[in-house]
């Protein structure tokens, strides 16, 4: 098939262009001697990868703009939680809101920087003329295209009017696609925080996992598109987008992997603080009572409040015990030491009744009971099922939002590919009068 050679300043368009202006192809780093036309423009070869200006990359805008919107949604939801919650949850929610705001600003900055880095990301020309060298590299032809590390493809359009029309349509599609991405991610960020808002642990876990899952998922999706896109321009055929069934399966797995653990983790520890506080209070009283009941007289009970756990709840209660006419006060208070390590202190005041070993053994047994009660309080079965339901609901909601947005984004992307291929087809009748018969 006859194809035209390509002179400098030929217009080009890109799959990922947000700008509505085609860019010119320029000679890079050489003094050309092979020229064509009245204005003696040099003919381009495979080493020429210079653009007159950046196309402003959609993929950078989607990746970082989506993260920006995700963090913004998380920040808004966390601020709402912080205003209605109390105690530790309010503090964690406030910290998450601040962190999400910082993430929003950082992502916006990354989007601005990476959107304009076309020249640094261009890879190699494909479909060049393998039988003709121009000054040390294979010649560019009409159907040659330039791939980009960010997943776009730059194609050559000799007719500036055809290039302009295609650029406007592609730019419209891409800017709309970015808006769908940002809108959906804002909602997903807010729902994710709502899923984990049952406890400080849950909201902190959400803040850590959600952006990480987003970046991984979006990067993989862009790479998949890039692989398919190169095949499309090699074969001159549009890409095939995933079916709705495939999307439901993929998104269901993605959000179940993230949101179900968040919900379960939130529910399982949701009532820990209250439960542990109650358990410690009960155990303190039990320790005092059991130690005091060991001997028939002469026992001094002191500091019988040790547990095997550290809690954030201050438990302060005094128990007065009367043994053989002697009254002793035991103060139950929070400690980080174990009862076993200080069990002997419970009976150091013994006057020789021979109950020291027995008392220590009883306190050790009580310590073991304390650990068992703590574990039972930490894993709240009712909270587990509640959290599981909350995580499941969050996964369904976010997967639904993402699938709905992706369907629109894929339709726009398909239209972009068809527009670019159509421009290449319409322009195929044009040439500079210097053609190859390859």
NORWO-V266863 format. One record per residue. N is the residue number from 1. RES is the residue in three letters. SS is DSSP state (~ for helix, > for strand, _ for the rest). BURIAL is # if it has 9 or more other ideal C-beta (glycine too) atoms within 8 Angstrom, else .. Layout:
n: (N | N)
res: (RES | RES)
ss: (SS | SS)
burial: (BURIAL | BURIAL)
This chain:
n: (1 | 2 | 3 | 4 | 5 | 6 | 7 | 8 | 9 | 10 | 11 | 12 | 13 | 14 | 15 | 16 | 17 | 18 | 19 | 20 | 21 | 22 | 23 | 24 | 25 | 26 | 27 | 28 | 29 | 30 | 31 | 32 | 33 | 34 | 35 | 36 | 37 | 38 | 39 | 40 | 41 | 42 | 43 | 44 | 45 | 46 | 47 | 48 | 49 | 50 | 51 | 52 | 53 | 54 | 55 | 56 | 57 | 58 | 59 | 60 | 61 | 62 | 63 | 64 | 65 | 66 | 67 | 68 | 69 | 70 | 71 | 72 | 73 | 74 | 75 | 76 | 77 | 78 | 79 | 80 | 81 | 82 | 83 | 84 | 85 | 86 | 87 | 88 | 89 | 90 | 91 | 92 | 93 | 94 | 95 | 96 | 97 | 98 | 99 | 100 | 101 | 102 | 103 | 104 | 105 | 106 | 107 | 108 | 109 | 110 | 111 | 112 | 113 | 114 | 115 | 116 | 117 | 118 | 119 | 120 | 121 | 122 | 123 | 124 | 125 | 126 | 127 | 128 | 129 | 130 | 131 | 132 | 133 | 134 | 135 | 136 | 137 | 138 | 139 | 140 | 141 | 142 | 143 | 144 | 145 | 146 | 147 | 148 | 149 | 150 | 151 | 152 | 153 | 154 | 155 | 156 | 157 | 158 | 159 | 160 | 161 | 162 | 163 | 164 | 165 | 166 | 167 | 168 | 169 | 170 | 171 | 172 | 173 | 174 | 175 | 176 | 177 | 178 | 179 | 180 | 181 | 182 | 183 | 184 | 185 | 186 | 187 | 188 | 189 | 190 | 191 | 192 | 193 | 194 | 195 | 196 | 197 | 198 | 199 | 200 | 201 | 202 | 203 | 204 | 205 | 206 | 207 | 208 | 209 | 210 | 211 | 212 | 213 | 214 | 215 | 216 | 217 | 218 | 219 | 220 | 221 | 222 | 223 | 224 | 225 | 226 | 227 | 228 | 229 | 230 | 231 | 232 | 233 | 234 | 235 | 236 | 237 | 238 | 239 | 240 | 241 | 242 | 243 | 244 | 245 | 246 | 247 | 248 | 249 | 250 | 251 | 252 | 253 | 254 | 255 | 256 | 257 | 258 | 259 | 260 | 261 | 262 | 263 | 264 | 265 | 266 | 267 | 268 | 269 | 270 | 271 | 272 | 273 | 274 | 275 | 276 | 277 | 278 | 279 | 280 | 281 | 282 | 283 | 284 | 285 | 286 | 287 | 288 | 289 | 290 | 291 | 292 | 293 | 294 | 295 | 296 | 297 | 298 | 299 | 300 | 301 | 302 | 303 | 304 | 305 | 306 | 307 | 308 | 309 | 310 | 311 | 312 | 313 | 314 | 315 | 316 | 317 | 318 | 319 | 320 | 321 | 322 | 323 | 324 | 325 | 326 | 327 | 328 | 329 | 330 | 331 | 332 | 333 | 334 | 335 | 336 | 337 | 338 | 339 | 340 | 341 | 342 | 343 | 344 | 345 | 346 | 347 | 348 | 349 | 350 | 351 | 352 | 353 | 354 | 355 | 356 | 357 | 358 | 359 | 360 | 361 | 362 | 363 | 364 | 365 | 366 | 367 | 368 | 369 | 370 | 371 | 372 | 373 | 374 | 375 | 376 | 377 | 378 | 379 | 380 | 381 | 382 | 383 | 384 | 385 | 386 | 387 | 388 | 389 | 390 | 391 | 392 | 393 | 394 | 395 | 396 | 397 | 398 | 399 | 400 | 401 | 402 | 403 | 404 | 405 | 406 | 407 | 408 | 409 | 410 | 411 | 412 | 413 | 414 | 415 | 416 | 417 | 418 | 419 | 420 | 421 | 422 | 423 | 424 | 425 | 426 | 427 | 428 | 429 | 430 | 431 | 432 | 433 | 434 | 435 | 436 | 437 | 438)
res: (UNK | UNK | UNK | UNK | UNK | UNK | UNK | UNK | UNK | UNK | UNK | UNK | UNK | UNK | UNK | UNK | UNK | UNK | UNK | UNK | UNK | UNK | UNK | UNK | UNK | UNK | UNK | UNK | UNK | UNK | UNK | UNK | UNK | UNK | UNK | UNK | UNK | UNK | UNK | UNK | UNK | UNK | UNK | UNK | UNK | UNK | UNK | UNK | UNK | UNK | UNK | UNK | UNK | UNK | UNK | UNK | UNK | UNK | UNK | UNK | UNK | UNK | UNK | UNK | UNK | UNK | UNK | UNK | UNK | UNK | UNK | UNK | UNK | UNK | UNK | UNK | UNK | UNK | UNK | UNK | UNK | UNK | UNK | UNK | UNK | UNK | UNK | UNK | UNK | UNK | UNK | UNK | UNK | UNK | UNK | UNK | UNK | UNK | UNK | UNK | UNK | UNK | UNK | UNK | UNK | UNK | UNK | UNK | UNK | UNK | UNK | UNK | UNK | UNK | UNK | UNK | UNK | UNK | UNK | UNK | UNK | UNK | UNK | UNK | UNK | UNK | UNK | UNK | UNK | UNK | UNK | UNK | UNK | UNK | UNK | UNK | UNK | UNK | UNK | UNK | UNK | UNK | UNK | UNK | UNK | UNK | UNK | UNK | UNK | UNK | UNK | UNK | UNK | UNK | UNK | UNK | UNK | UNK | UNK | UNK | UNK | UNK | UNK | UNK | UNK | UNK | UNK | UNK | UNK | UNK | UNK | UNK | UNK | UNK | UNK | UNK | UNK | UNK | UNK | UNK | UNK | UNK | UNK | UNK | UNK | UNK | UNK | UNK | UNK | UNK | UNK | UNK | UNK | UNK | UNK | UNK | UNK | UNK | UNK | UNK | UNK | UNK | UNK | UNK | UNK | UNK | UNK | UNK | UNK | UNK | UNK | UNK | UNK | UNK | UNK | UNK | UNK | UNK | UNK | UNK | UNK | UNK | UNK | UNK | UNK | UNK | UNK | UNK | UNK | UNK | UNK | UNK | UNK | UNK | UNK | UNK | UNK | UNK | UNK | UNK | UNK | UNK | UNK | UNK | UNK | UNK | UNK | UNK | UNK | UNK | UNK | UNK | UNK | UNK | UNK | UNK | UNK | UNK | UNK | UNK | UNK | UNK | UNK | UNK | UNK | UNK | UNK | UNK | UNK | UNK | UNK | UNK | UNK | UNK | UNK | UNK | UNK | UNK | UNK | UNK | UNK | UNK | UNK | UNK | UNK | UNK | UNK | UNK | UNK | UNK | UNK | UNK | UNK | UNK | UNK | UNK | UNK | UNK | UNK | UNK | UNK | UNK | UNK | UNK | UNK | UNK | UNK | UNK | UNK | UNK | UNK | UNK | UNK | UNK | UNK | UNK | UNK | UNK | UNK | UNK | UNK | UNK | UNK | UNK | UNK | UNK | UNK | UNK | UNK | UNK | UNK | UNK | UNK | UNK | UNK | UNK | UNK | UNK | UNK | UNK | UNK | UNK | UNK | UNK | UNK | UNK | UNK | UNK | UNK | UNK | UNK | UNK | UNK | UNK | UNK | UNK | UNK | UNK | UNK | UNK | UNK | UNK | UNK | UNK | UNK | UNK | UNK | UNK | UNK | UNK | UNK | UNK | UNK | UNK | UNK | UNK | UNK | UNK | UNK | UNK | UNK | UNK | UNK | UNK | UNK | UNK | UNK | UNK | UNK | UNK | UNK | UNK | UNK | UNK | UNK | UNK | UNK | UNK | UNK | UNK | UNK | UNK | UNK | UNK | UNK | UNK | UNK | UNK | UNK | UNK | UNK | UNK | UNK | UNK | UNK | UNK | UNK | UNK | UNK | UNK | UNK | UNK | UNK | UNK | UNK | UNK | UNK | UNK | UNK | UNK | UNK | UNK | UNK | UNK | UNK | UNK | UNK | UNK)
ss: (_ | _ | > | > | > | _ | > | _ | _ | _ | > | > | > | > | _ | _ | > | _ | _ | _ | _ | _ | > | > | > | > | _ | _ | _ | _ | _ | _ | _ | _ | > | > | _ | _ | _ | _ | > | > | > | _ | > | _ | _ | _ | _ | > | > | _ | _ | _ | _ | _ | > | ~ | ~ | ~ | ~ | ~ | ~ | ~ | ~ | ~ | ~ | ~ | ~ | ~ | ~ | ~ | ~ | ~ | ~ | ~ | ~ | ~ | ~ | ~ | ~ | ~ | ~ | ~ | _ | _ | ~ | ~ | ~ | ~ | ~ | ~ | ~ | ~ | ~ | ~ | ~ | ~ | ~ | ~ | ~ | ~ | ~ | ~ | ~ | ~ | ~ | ~ | ~ | ~ | ~ | ~ | ~ | ~ | _ | _ | _ | ~ | ~ | ~ | ~ | > | > | > | > | > | _ | _ | > | > | > | > | > | > | _ | _ | > | > | > | _ | > | _ | _ | _ | > | > | > | > | _ | _ | _ | _ | > | > | > | > | > | _ | _ | ~ | ~ | ~ | ~ | ~ | ~ | ~ | ~ | ~ | ~ | ~ | ~ | ~ | ~ | ~ | ~ | ~ | ~ | ~ | ~ | ~ | ~ | ~ | ~ | ~ | ~ | ~ | ~ | ~ | ~ | ~ | ~ | ~ | ~ | ~ | ~ | _ | _ | _ | _ | ~ | ~ | ~ | ~ | ~ | ~ | ~ | ~ | ~ | ~ | ~ | ~ | ~ | ~ | ~ | ~ | ~ | ~ | ~ | ~ | ~ | ~ | ~ | ~ | ~ | ~ | ~ | ~ | ~ | ~ | ~ | ~ | ~ | ~ | ~ | ~ | _ | _ | _ | _ | _ | _ | _ | _ | ~ | ~ | ~ | ~ | ~ | ~ | ~ | ~ | ~ | ~ | ~ | ~ | ~ | ~ | ~ | ~ | ~ | ~ | ~ | ~ | ~ | ~ | ~ | ~ | ~ | _ | _ | _ | ~ | ~ | ~ | ~ | ~ | ~ | ~ | ~ | ~ | ~ | ~ | ~ | ~ | ~ | ~ | ~ | ~ | ~ | ~ | ~ | ~ | _ | _ | _ | _ | _ | _ | _ | _ | _ | _ | _ | _ | _ | _ | _ | _ | _ | _ | _ | _ | _ | _ | _ | _ | > | > | > | > | > | > | > | _ | _ | > | > | > | > | > | > | > | _ | _ | _ | _ | _ | _ | _ | _ | _ | _ | ~ | ~ | ~ | ~ | ~ | _ | _ | _ | _ | _ | _ | _ | _ | ~ | ~ | ~ | ~ | ~ | ~ | ~ | ~ | ~ | ~ | ~ | ~ | ~ | ~ | ~ | ~ | ~ | ~ | ~ | ~ | ~ | ~ | ~ | _ | _ | ~ | ~ | ~ | ~ | ~ | ~ | ~ | ~ | ~ | ~ | ~ | ~ | ~ | ~ | ~ | ~ | ~ | ~ | ~ | ~ | ~ | ~ | ~ | ~ | ~ | ~ | ~ | ~ | ~ | ~ | ~ | ~ | ~ | ~ | ~ | ~ | ~ | ~ | ~ | ~ | ~ | ~ | ~ | ~ | ~ | ~ | ~ | ~ | ~ | _ | _ | _ | _ | _ | > | > | _ | _)
burial: (. | . | # | # | # | # | # | # | # | # | # | # | # | # | # | # | # | # | # | . | . | # | # | # | # | # | # | . | . | . | . | # | . | . | # | # | . | . | . | . | # | # | # | # | # | # | # | # | # | . | # | . | . | # | # | # | # | # | # | # | # | # | # | # | # | # | # | # | # | # | # | # | # | # | # | # | # | # | # | . | # | # | . | . | # | . | . | . | # | # | # | # | # | # | . | # | # | . | # | # | # | . | # | # | . | . | # | # | . | # | # | . | . | # | # | # | # | # | # | . | # | # | . | . | # | # | . | # | # | . | . | . | . | # | # | . | # | # | # | # | # | # | # | # | # | # | # | # | . | # | # | # | # | # | # | # | # | # | # | . | . | # | # | # | # | # | # | # | # | # | # | # | # | # | # | # | # | # | . | # | # | # | # | # | # | # | # | # | # | # | # | # | # | # | # | # | # | # | # | # | # | # | # | # | # | # | # | . | # | # | # | . | # | # | # | . | # | # | # | . | . | # | # | . | # | # | . | # | # | # | # | # | # | . | . | . | . | . | # | . | . | . | . | . | . | . | # | # | . | # | # | # | . | # | # | # | . | # | # | # | # | # | # | # | # | # | # | # | # | # | # | # | # | . | # | # | # | # | # | # | # | # | # | # | # | # | # | # | # | # | # | # | . | # | # | . | . | # | # | . | # | # | # | # | # | # | # | . | # | . | # | . | # | . | # | . | # | . | # | . | # | . | # | . | . | . | . | # | . | # | # | # | . | # | . | . | . | # | # | . | . | # | # | # | . | # | # | # | # | # | . | . | # | . | # | # | . | # | # | # | . | # | # | # | . | # | # | . | # | # | # | . | # | # | . | . | # | # | # | # | . | . | # | # | # | # | # | # | # | # | # | # | # | # | # | # | # | # | # | . | # | # | # | # | # | # | # | # | # | # | . | # | # | # | # | # | # | # | # | # | # | # | # | # | . | # | # | . | . | . | # | # | . | . | # | # | . | .)
